[in-house]
Amino acid sequence: MWYGAARDFLKLLNHKGLPVFNPLHGEGGCVDGGPQGGEEADGHDNGDPQRGDGGRGGRNPEWNPIARQLYYACMWVIIIIDANGGTPIFEIQERVYNFRDREPFESQIKGVNTIIMRNLQGRTLTEAIDELRADNRIRDGLCQFNMLEDIINNARDKAGNPIQSYF
């Protein structure tokens, strides 16, 4: 009922809807034969970082590949730790999305790495996602963090020590 009401409301407003992050294969944004990109089963385009449009009219910036990986990492962290709005992970995710055509600052990547370290009890983000794979069919394209790992592995903390990647 809610989905139908929301869809009808968006039609009345002539609005495409908000971007949807769906890490699972299957209905709504799947990569194996179903709707592609951000297009939902009802044919509405709800945006997708893979396509770069974000579901908005007007300016359609192309995603920077590092920004895309950081955006997906943020979304995974939000899901896994059940983060509340207004927390640092949401702030970083919003900044990355708003400036998706630019490479994120190293401080943003370090910030997400720190959030992962503090919240996933010694696991990396990839390990936490792999645990979810046991009961879910997860889209592999949303789980690639190699560019983020390279940046963290070449970064130093304030004392000049190497930083461990938790991606």
N, C-alpha and C positions, 0 to 999 in steps of 0.2 A: 504494500500500500504506500509506504513512504517513498519508495523509488519512483513509482508512478506519479505521485503528487509532485515530487521534486522535478521530474522530467517535464510535466505539464507547466509548472511554474517557470522553468527556464525557457520553455517555448513562448510563453506569454511575454517574457522579458526580452525575447530574441537574443538570448545569451547561450554561448556554447557550453558553459559549465567550467568547473575547476579541474586542474590536472589530477589524474588518478595514478597512484603508485600501486601496481598490482604485481607482486613478485612471483605469483603462482602461475603455472600453466593452467589453462582451462578457460572458462568463460570470462569475457571482458578483458581484452588486451593481451590475449595469448599469442604466442609465436608459432604455434603448431596448427595452423589451419583456420583459426578463428579470426576475430577482428584484429587488425594490425594497429601498431602505434597506440594512440590514445583513443581510437574509435571504439566505442562500446558496442555491445550487441544490438542496441537500438539505432545505431548509425550515427550517433552524436560523437563529435570529436572532443574528447576531454583532455587533450594534450599529452605529450610524451617527450621526455628528454631525447629519445632517439631521433625524433623528427625535428626537434628544435622549435616547435611552435608554442608550446606551453598552453595551448587551448585559448590563446588570446587573439583577438583581431589586431590588425595593424602590424606593428613591427614584429618580425619573426627572426630573431637572431639565431645563428647557428651555434650549437653547443660547443664550447671548448671541451676537448676530451677529458682533461683533468677535472674540470668543473663537473662534468657528467658523473665521473667516478665518485667525486666527493659528495655530490647530491645523493647518489644512490647509497653511499655509506651512511650519510645522515639519516636517510629514510629507514635503512635497516636498523640503525641504532634506536631510532624513535620507536620502531615496532618491537624490537627485542627487549628494551628496558621499560617500555610503556611510559615514555617520557611525557611530562606535563607541558602544556603550552607555556611560552614565556621563559623557558629554560635555555641555557646556552646552545644546546644542540638545535633547537628551533630557530634561534637567532642566526646561527651559522648557515643552516639550511636555507633560510629566507634570503640571506645575502648572496649565497651561491646562486640561487635561482634568479634573483634580480639581476645579477651580473654574469649570467651563464655563458655569455660569449667571450668572457675574459678568463684568463688563468687565475685561480684563487690565490690569495696570499698564503705564504708558507705558514703564517700564524694560524690561519683557519684550519689548515691540514693538521698542524700540531695540536690544535684545540680538540679536533675530533678524535685524534689518536689518544689524547689524554682522557677524554670522556669514555672511550672504549676501555682503556686501561683501568679506570676507576669503577666501572660499572659491570664489566663482564667477568669478574672473579677469575682473573688470570688467563682467560681465553682470548684468542684473537677474534675479530669480527668474522673472519672466514670460518673459524671453528664453530662459532655460535650459529652461523648460517648452515653449516654442514649438519649440525644437530637437528635443525628444522627439516632438513632434507629427508630424514628418516620417515616422517609422516606426511610430507608435502612434495609436490613436483614443482621445484623452484626454477625460474627462468635463469639460465646461466649468465646471460648478458648483463644481469643486474648484480653480479657477484664478482666482478673483475676489479681488483684494486691495485694492479701492478704499478701504475704510474704514481699512485699515492705512496706505495711502499718504497719506490725509488727515491721520492722526495724526502721521506722520513729517514731512510737509510743514509742519505747524504746530509742530513740536518744535524745541528748541534744544539745542546741546551745552553743556558746562560753561562755555565761554567766551561763550555767548550767540549763537553763529553758527547759521544754519539747517542742518538735517541733510538730506542727499540721500537719497531713498528708493531702495532696491534691490529693492523688491517688484515 
